[in-house]
Amino acid sequence: MYRILVVDDERIEREGIKFLLTEDKEEKTVFEAADGRQALNIMGKEDIDILLTDVKMPHMDGLELTRRAREKYPDLKIIIFSGYGDFSFAQEAIHYGVTDYILKPVDPEQFEETMKKVERDIAGKWNQEKQKSREKDFLKQYFLQNYLYSGSEKVLEKAGEVLDLNEWNKWRCAVMIETGTDFFDSAKDVLEEEIFKELRREFFYLNLNARQSVLLFCDMYCDYTLVANSIYLYLKREYEVKFHLAVSSKFEGYQKLPSVMEQLEQLMEEKFYHPDTHVFTVEEEAGKAEPGDVQDSRLMQKISEDVSRNDIPQLWNHFHCLSRKYQESGQFSAMYIKFVFSNVIQELFSENRFGGEHKLEKEIERLYNCSNISQILEVTEENIKAYEAFLNRSMSESRDEVATVKNYIYENYREDLNLETLAEKVYLSSGYLSFIFKKETGMNLNRFIRVVRMEKAKEFLCTTNMKVAQVSEEVGFANVSYFCRSFREYYGSSPESYRKGMGDDEEHSEKI
């Protein structure tokens, strides 16, 4: 997109030029100024690609503007407008590096031809810069990846011949992203840009292989566990792939990068033991926190759990804890605070049905447009209240879903039933189903399944000659001992004793 500044003391002239610019289908942003001083002020605030200026203007004419603009912005494309009587001025302007000039009155065809030529020049330069950037990025990735795995000083020496290794020194933390499928080779062209839009934070992206990528961050004073959680929520929302993330400890100096890489690989091994954990961290700061001080990442984890359980009182409680922390401290940047509370909003939208009623992107944009912390907290509170209202409305609509789940349990108690499977049957999240089921029935789902199975077991014991082992299998217990123990806990006697009508927990010997 081109950014163009039109400078002319005559408003009608500016409007005419702006109209001609709209005839061009190229995407552009047009600014305007009435004289050279206004123009320089605008250029100090905006990155202008093309300057279109008249010659004769009050306060500062086009020649002086051209001279000053060229000194400050050597790559700026400058086109001047000149009447036939001012042609000598146009000739003088050429010495100041004017790209082209257009005679007044402006001929639309000449104007279009001139603009196309200038835009081609700019596009060509942009392409060259992109190519150089891609080449540099490739070299950086090539040498960095080799150094991460080898730790070789020779690799550093070769890298230093073509790269400024001081750029590597600014990195302070690394986050590894891993999947179980060949994901990153196909996604690498867009993933970096998407994550940047989500985080609004600078990082260097390194694609290690088809299943692993690493992000390197610069800010020392940041909770990168929170950053990793935000990345995970985004990836979970956008891709049907299971992700795990690992967060390194803070470090200084690129010489630490190989050991950081080793640390990330070790952290990733934890997913074997904790497959349901999605972000693995080094708990090195846990013991350093002052009494009463709760890290952002821990509070965010609690908020995430509150949302999954639909625990509104605790959600408000943890939100207020987070609010007090940032209201009472002035050491955090506005952007970081916006980032923290945008994560709270994103957690709310992890409930798919709530997200169907509201637009996440719109709410995040509202938050990032806030100018102070009071506005940030207000936007977040509004979303929590909307979420609470959504749950209350949903409760009145939940009876059909609960009835469907209960009927499914009655008909399929023999199967391996669990919360996730049942939630899929009624197209709800597991957390929300758990919430409405407890609200409607007064007991949690697992207890209800157990009650149904125990009632069926009692029926079989009283009406059939099936052995205890057969009854156990019939009501969905794979382990007979566990079935007997559960039956005794529920009815106060063993299955065999119950069948004999003893009704007490006496010594028995079951023939299974």
N, C-alpha and C positions, 0 to 999 in steps of 0.2 A: 504494500500500500504506500502510495506516494503522499508526502506531506508538502503542501504548496503554500507559499505566502504571496499574496497579491498586495502591492503597495501603490497607491494612487490617491492624491488629494481630492479627486472628484469621485463621489460615491457612485454616480451613474456609470462611470468608467469601470469601477471595481465590479459592479453588478454585471456589466457586460462580459468582462473577462471570466467571472465565476460561471456565467451561463455557458460560455464556450467550453469551459472545463467540464461541465456536466454532460456535454455531448460526447465526450470521450468515455468509453465503457470501462476504462481502467479504474480500479478502486483507489480513492484518494480522499484526503482530508484537506480542506482549504481554510486558511487563515487570511485575515485582511488587516491592513494598517493604512492610515491616512498620510503618514510621512515617515522619513527615515528613522527618527527617534523611536516612534512606536514600533517600527519593524525590528530594530535591534533589540528592543525589550522583549518582543515575542520570540525572537531567535535565541535569546538567553534562557527561555523557559521550554521551548519546543525544539525537537530535532527536525529542522526543515531540510527537505531535499532539493526543492526548486524555489528560487526567488524570482518573482515577476515584478518589475518595478518601473514606474515612470521616471523620466529624467527631471523635469521641473516640478518641485514640491517645496512648500514652506518648511522652515526650521532645519531641515536637512534634505538636500536634493538627492537624486538617484545616483549621481557620481560619488558623492561622499559616502552614501550608504554602501555602494558597491565596493569602494576601497576598504571600508571598515569590515564589511562582511567577509571579504576575501582574506583579510588578515586573521580573523578569528576562525573562519570556517573554510579552509583551503579546498575541501572537496565539494563545496556548495555549487550547484548549477545556477547561473544567473542569466536571466533574459531581461533586456531593457526595452521599453517602449519609447519611440522617438518620432516626433513629427519631422516633415521634410526640412523645416527650418532649423531643427535641432540636430541635424545629422552630424555636425562637428562634435557635439557632445557624445554621440554614439561612438564615433571614432576614438575619442579619448577614453571612453569606458572600456574599449577593447584592450587597452594597455593594463587595465586592472583585472583582466582575466574573465571578462564577460563571455559566456558561452555563445550567445547569439543575440540579435536585436530584431525587433519587429517594428515596422513603420506604422504610424497612425495616419488615417483611421485603419484599424486592424482588419485585415482580410481574414475571414474565417478559415479558408483553405490553407493560407500561409501559416496561420496560427496552429492549426491542427498538424501540419507537416513539421513545424518547428518543435512542438511538444512531443510528437512521436519520436523524433530524432533524439531529443534530450532523455526521454524515458528509456529508449533503447540503450543509451550510454550508461544510464544509472543501473539498469537491469544487468548489463554486461559487467559492470564493476561489482555489483552485488554477487553475481554468479562467481566471479573470480575470488572474491573474499570468502564466499561459502566453500569453494573448492580448496582454498588455502586452509580454511578452518577445518574442513574434513580431513585433509592430509595431516595437519598437525594433531588433530584428535586421534587419528588412526595410529600415528607414531606414539602418542602418549599412551594409548590403550595397549599397544604392542609391548612397549618397554615396561609399563606398569604391571601388566599381567605376568610377564617373565620374572620381574623382580619379586612380586608377591609370592610366587611359588618357589623361586630359587634362592632369594636373598643374596644374589651374586653381586659383588662389587664391580665386576666386569660389565654387567648389564647397566649399572649406574653410570659407569664411565662412558659407555656408548650412548646412553640416553642424554648425558650432559653435553654431548657434541652437537645435538640437534634440538634439544629442549631446554627450557629454563626450569631446572629442578626446584627453584625457589617456590614455584607454584605448588609443588607437592607438599611443601612445608606448612602450608596453611590448613591442611586437613587435620581435624581433631577427633573425629569419630567415624566409624564405618558400620553400615547396616547391610547384612547379606539377605537376599531374597532367594528362596529355593522352592522348586516344585518337583513333583514326581513324574512330570511329563516334559516333552521337548517343547517348551513354551517360549523361551526368550529369543530364539533365533528368528521366529516369525513376528514377534511383538516388539523387537528392539527399536524399530523405526518410529513408533508412536509412543511407546511406554515412557520414555524419558520425558517427553513433553507433557504427557498426561499427569505423571507424578508431580512434575514441577507446578502445574496448574493447581493440583490438589494441595500441595504443601506451601506454595508461595515462598519457597526457601531455596537458596542456592545449593547445588551439590554437583559432584562429578559422577557420571554414570559409567560403569564398567561392566560389559557383558562378558562373563567368564566362560560360559558354555551354554548349551541349550537349556540347562536346568538351573543355572545359578547366575545371579547378577549381584554386584556390590555398588552401594551408594556411599560416597565419601563426602562428609559435611565439614564445614569450617568453623561454625560457632561453638566456642568452648562452653558458654553459659546457656545450655539448653538441655532439656530432658528428652533424650533421644529414644527412650522407651515410649514416650508419648508420640513422638514422630513415627516410630515403627508401627504403633497401634493404628495411627491414622492411615499409613500406607496399606496396612492389612485390611482395614475396613473398606478402603477404596477398591483394592484388588478383588476382595470378596464380592463387592457390589457389581463390579464390571465384568468379571471373568468367572466362568464355571470351572475353575481349576483350584485345587487345594494348595495353599501357600503356607510356608513357615518362614519366619524372620528371626535373625540373630543380631543383637546389638553389642558392639564391642565396648570395651572400657575406653575412657578418654585417653588420648595420646598426643605427643608432640614430636615432630620430626619424622621425615619420610623413612629414616632408618628403622623405625618401629613397624613399618608396614608388613613385613613378612611375619612377625610375631602376632600382629593383629589378625592376619589372615588365618594363622594357625588357631588362634583363639575362637574365631568365628566358626571354623570347621568343627572344633570341639563342642561349641554350644549347639550346633546343628545336630550333633549326635544324640542330644537329649530328646529329640522327637521320637526316637525309638521307644523310650520309656514313657513319654508323655505325648502321645499322638494328638490329643485334643488341645494341647497348648500351642498357640500360634506365634508367640513372640518370646524368645529366649534372651535373657540378659545376664550380665555379671552383676551380682548384688553387692557391689563393692561400697556403695554409698549408704547402705541401709543402717549401718551402725553409727554413721556420722551425723545423722539427723538429730536436731535438738528436740527435746520433749515437746510433744504437741505438733511438731512439724510433720506433715504428711506429704510425701512426694506426689507430684502431679500424676505420675504413672499409676501409683497405687489408688489414688482417688478416682482416676478414670476407670481403673479396673472394677472398682466398687460400683461406679455409675453404670458400667456395662452390665454387671450382674443384676443391678436394680432393674434395668430395662428388660433383661431376659426373664426376670421373675415378675415383672409388672408391679414391683414394690414401690409405689408412688411416695409414701412417707419417707422411706430411706433415700429415694432419688432426690427429693427436696433437701433432705438433711445433708447429703454429700455435695449437692450443688452449692448450698450455702457455705459449706467448708471451703470449697474452691473459691467462691466469691470473696470471702473474708481474706483469704490469703493474698489475692491480688489487689483488693481495696486497701489493705494495710501496708503493702510494699510498693515502693516506687522504683525498684531496680530492674523491672522487666519492660521490654519494648512493647509498644502498642501492637505491632504486628504479631509478636509472640502471644500476647494475651488473646488476640483475635483467633489465633491458631488453636489455643487451648479450648476456648469455648465453642469454636466451630466443631471440635471433636465431640462435645456434648450433644450438639444438635444432630450430628451424623449418627450417634448412637441411637437417638430417638427414631431416626429414619431407618434403622436396621429392621424395625418391624414393618414388613412389606405392606401390610394393609394401611398403616398410617401414612407411609410414603405415597400410597395411591391417592390419598386425599390432599396431599400437600406437595409442593415442589421444593426439593432439597436445594437445588441450585439457587433458587430465588431467595431462600432463607439465608444461605451462606453469603450471598452477595449483599443482602441487607446488613449482615453482621460486619462484613469487611468494609462497608461504607460508614460505619459508626465512627464518630470523632472523639469519643471519650469512653471510659470504662462503664459509666452509668448506662449509656446507650447499649453497650455490648451485653450487660447483664439483663437489661430490659428485653432485648431481642431473644436472649436465651430463655428467660422466664416465660415469655409469650409462647415459645415452642413447647416448653414443658407443660404449661397449662393446656395447650391444644392437644398434647399427647394424653394428658389426664382426662380431658373431655372425651377424647376418642375412645379410651378404655371404658369410660362410664357408658357411653352410647353402645359400645360393642357388647357390654354385659347383657343388655336387654335383647340383643340379637343372638346371644350365644347358646340359648337353650336347644336349638335345633342341632348345632354342632355337638354339644354334650350328649344329647339323646342318640345321635348317630354313633358316637364313640362307644357309648354304653351298650347299644345293640350289637355293635361289632364285637365287643368283648364277650357278651353273652353267647354269641354264635361261634366265636373262634378262640375260646379260652384255652384250647389245646395248643395253639400256636405259640411261637416265641414272641410275645407281645412286649413292646417297649414304647416309650413316649414318642420317639422320632417317627416310628412306623405309623402310629395312630394319628399323629399330627398331619402326616402326608395324606391320610385318608380323608381329612376334612379341609385340606389346603390351608392350614394354619401353621405358624411357627410353633416349635415345641414349647417355648417359654410361655407363649400366649395361651396355648391349650392347657398347660399345667395350671395357669392362673384361673381361667374360667371354669375348669373342671372342679378345682378346689372351692371356688366361690359358689358354684351351683350345687355340689353334692356334699360339701363339708368334709371331704377327705381327699387326699392326693391320689393321683392316678394309679400308682403302684399298689397302694393299699386296697383300692377298689378291685383291681385285678386279683389280688390275693383273696379278698372276700368272696368274689365270684367263684374262684377255684376251690376254696374251702367248702362253700355251700354245695358245689357239684360233687366234691369228694364225699361229703356226708351223704348225699343222695345215692351215690353209687354203693357206698358201704351198707346202706340200709335196704336197698332194693335189688342188689345183684350179688352174685357169688364170686365176683372178681377178686383176685388176690390183691394185696396192698400194692405190690409192685405195678400191677396192671392199672389200678386206680391212679397211682402216682403218674404214670405215663399218660393216662387218659385226660388228666386235668392240667397237663403241661409242665410237669416236673421231670427233668431228666435224671435227677439224683433222688433215689428213694429215701435215703437217710435225711436229706434236707426236707423232703415232703413230710416225713414222720415228725421231724422236729417242729416244722411249721404248723402241722395239724395239732400237735400237743399244745403249742403256744396259743393257738386260737380256741380250741375246745376244752383244754385242760386234761386231756387224756390221749393216749395213743390211738391210731386208727383201729387196731385190732380190739383194744379195750372198748372203744366206742361201739364197734359192731356187736360185741357181746353184751352191750347194755350196761357195762359196769360204771361208766361215767366218771371214773376217777383216774388218777395218775399212778396206778399201782404198777408193780413190777410185772413185766410181760415178756413173752418170747414170741416174736413174730415169725411165722413161716412164710417167707417171701419166695 
